[in-house]
Amino acid sequence: MKSVDSSMQIATDLDSRPSRKVGSNRVGVTTSGVAAQLRRRILEGEFAYEERLPAERNLAVEFGVSRGTIRSVLQILEEQHLVTRQVGSGTYVSHKETTNQQEISKLTSPLEMNEVRIAVEPQMVRLAIANASSQDLEELRNALRLCEDCGGDPEKFARADTAFHMALAHCSRNKLLYWLYERISEVRRNSQWRTMKAKLLTPDRINFYNSQHRALYEAIAARDTPGATKLIKQHLYGVHDDLLETD
C-alpha cells in the first residue's frame, strides 16, 4: 500500500484549471455491483420506504447471479441501514430521507454539485490508488464497461456514470468518504439536473467522457497517482466548462 497525503487537497481556483449497457447488467456483475444498483434504486425512490423488495430468487434471476450473492448484497444494504430483513417475511426498505437531505438536494444546482466534486474526487482517486484491492479494481472496470455500453443514451449514461464514480468512491476504502459521495450523487435526482442532463449529455460528450473514464481507470489500475489525479481534474474542470456552456 502506498502512502498518501492525508490532507484534502481542494481545488478552489477555477481560473487555474488544467487543460483539458445499463439494462439487466447480467454479465460480470459482482456482489458490490449488484449492491450499488439496488442502493441506487432505493435512494432514487424506486423502492419506497417500508416497501418489500422482490424475493431473493427473483433478484437472482434479474441480475443473473446466485441466491447466495443476493444474500450477501442484502447484508451489505442492511449494514448501510437501507433495508431490514425479517425472517419468514422478506426484506423491507428502511431508508427514509430527512427533510434536510431532500431540501439540500433540491436546492443544489448541477454547477454547485460539480464544484464539490472538484473538491472531493482528486483525494478520492489518491485513496483509491493506495487502498483498492484487485477485486475493487475489477468492479471499477465493470462499471466502466457499463458507461461504454450505453450507446450514447443520456439516461443510461447518467446511471452508469453515477455507478462508475460510486465504484471509485468504494475503491477509496473510506466509509465516510463513500457516504459523502452518496450525498453528492443524490443531487443528480433533482429537477435541475434532470433538465440539464438532456442538454449536457450529447453523444459526442458521452464518448469524450468515456474516453476520460477509460484513461482514469487505466491510471488507477497502474497505481499512477500523479497521472490519475491530473486526469480526474481535467475531467471535472471539463464538466464545469460544459455546464457553463450548456446553462
N, C-alpha and C positions, 0 to 999 in steps of 0.2 A: 504494500500500500504506500502510495506516495504521500508525502506531507503536503498540506495546503495551507495557505494563509487563512486563518480562522476569521479574520475580519471581513465584513461585507464590503466589497469594492463596488460602490454605487456610481453608475454613470449618470451624472446630473446635467452636464453641459451639452445641450442638444446641438450647439453650434460646433462642437469639436468631435463630431461623429466620424467613424471610419468610413472609407469608400464602400463604396458599396458593390380496396373494393369493400366500401363498407356494405355489408349485407348480412348474411348469416355468419360470416367470418369463421367458417368451419375448418379451414386448413391452417395447421400450425398454431392454433390458439393454445396458450398455456393457461395455467391457473390464474396468474396475475392478469393476463389479458382478458379472460372472462370476467374476473372480478372488476377490472376497470370499466368494462362495458356495462355490467349490471349497476355499478356505482353511479355511472353517468346517467343511466335511465332512471335511477331513484332520485338523484339530485335534480334532474330535469322534470320530475313530476310524472313520468310515465307510469310509475308505480306510486300511488299516493300513500300518505300517512295511514298506517294501520291496515293497508291492503295486503292481502295474502299473495305471495309470489307463486308462480307456476310450480307444480310439483317437480321434485328433483329429476324424475325420469323425463319430463317434458323439457326441462332446461338442458339436460344432457343431449337430447335429440336436437334441440335448437342450435346448440353450439358445437355439436359433433364431438363431444368428449364423454368420458366415463362418469358414472354417478359419483364415484369416489372423488373425481376432480370437482364436481359440483358441490359436494360436501365441504371440501377444502375452501372453495370460493365462499360459501355461506358462512364458514367460520371466520374468514377474513372480514367479511362485511359485518358480522356480529361484533368482532373486536373493534371495528370502527364505529360502532353504535349506529349503524344504518338499518339493521334488522334484528329481530329477536326470533329465536326458534322455539317452538312449543311442541314437545313430544306428542305424537299422535294427532296433531292438528295442522302443523305446517310452519312456514316461515313468513313473518309479517314485517312490513316496513315500520321501523321505529323512528326514522329520521323526520323531523319537522322543523322547517326553517323558522328562526325567530323573526320578529317584525324588523329588527335592526338589519339582519342579513338581507332580507328581502328589499328593504328600502335602499340600502347601500348599493346593492346590485342594480336596482332600477335607476339610481341617480348617477351611476358611474358611466362616463362616456367611453367608447372604444379607444379614443386617444389617451384618456386617463389610465385605462387598463394597460395599454401598451407602455406607458411611462413607468408603471410599476413593474412590468415585465423587464424593462431595461435595467431597473434597479436590482432585480432578483435573479434573473436567469444566468448571467455570467458566473455568479457564485455557485448556482445550481450545477452548472457544467463542470466547474472545478471539483466540486464534491463528487459528482458522478464519475469523473476520471479517477479520483482517489479511491472510491468506495465500491463501484459497481462490480458485481460478480459476472462471470461468463453467462449465467442464466439471465441476469438483468439486461445484459447487452443483447442477448438473443431476443428478449421481449421488446427491447427498443427497436431492433431490426424488424420484428414482426409488425410493430406499429408503423414503421417507415413504409413497409410494403403496402399497408392499408392506404396510406397517403398516396402512394404512387399508383394504386389501382383504382382511384376514384373516378378516372375517366373525364376529368375536368368538371365534374358536377360540384357546384359550390356547397350544397348541403352535405354531401358525402365527404368532401374535403374538410369542411369545418369540423365535422365529428372526428374524422381521422386525425386532423391536426391537433385537436384537443387531446386525443388519446396518445399521440406521439409525445407531446410536451408533458403529459401526466406520467408517461413511462420514463421520461427524462428525470422528472422530479423523484420518481421511485428509485432511480439509479443513484440518487444522492445519498440514500440510506439515512436521511434525516427526517424524522417523523413530523417535526414541527414545520419544516420547510414544505413537506408534502401537503400537510394540512393547509398551509398558507396558499399553496398553488391551487388547491381545490377551490378556495375562496376566490382567487383571481379568475379561475375558469368559469365560475358561476355568472360572471358578468356577461359571458357570451350568450346567456339565455335571455337577456333583456331586450326590449323592443328596439333600442338604439342600435345594438349590434345586429339584430336581425335585418333591420333596414339597411345598414351599412354593408352587410355581408353580400347582398345581391349585387351591389355596385363594385365592391372591392375585389371579390374573388372571380376574376375573369379567367378563362382558360390559360392565357399567357402567364398571368401572375401565378396561378396554381402550379404550372410547370416550373416556373422560376423558383417559387418557394420550395418545391420538391427537390430541385437541384441543390438548394441550400441545405435542406434537411439531410440529403444523402451525404454531402460533404461534411456536415456536422457529425453525423453518425460515424463516418469513417475516421474522423479525427479523434472522437471519443474512444472508439474501439482501439485505436493506435496509442491511446493514452498521451495524446499530444495536447497538453494543457494550453500553451500559447496559441496554437493553431485553432483549437476548438473555441477558446474564448474570443478570439478575433472573429471567427465565423458567426457565433451567436450574436455578437454586437452588430456585425454587418447586417444580419437577418433582421434584427429588431429595429435598428435605425432605418432600414429599408421599408419595413412595415409602417413605421412612423411617417415616413415621407409619403407612402402610398395612401395612408389615411388622410393626410392633409390634402393631397391631390384629389381624393375622392369626395371629401366633405363638401 
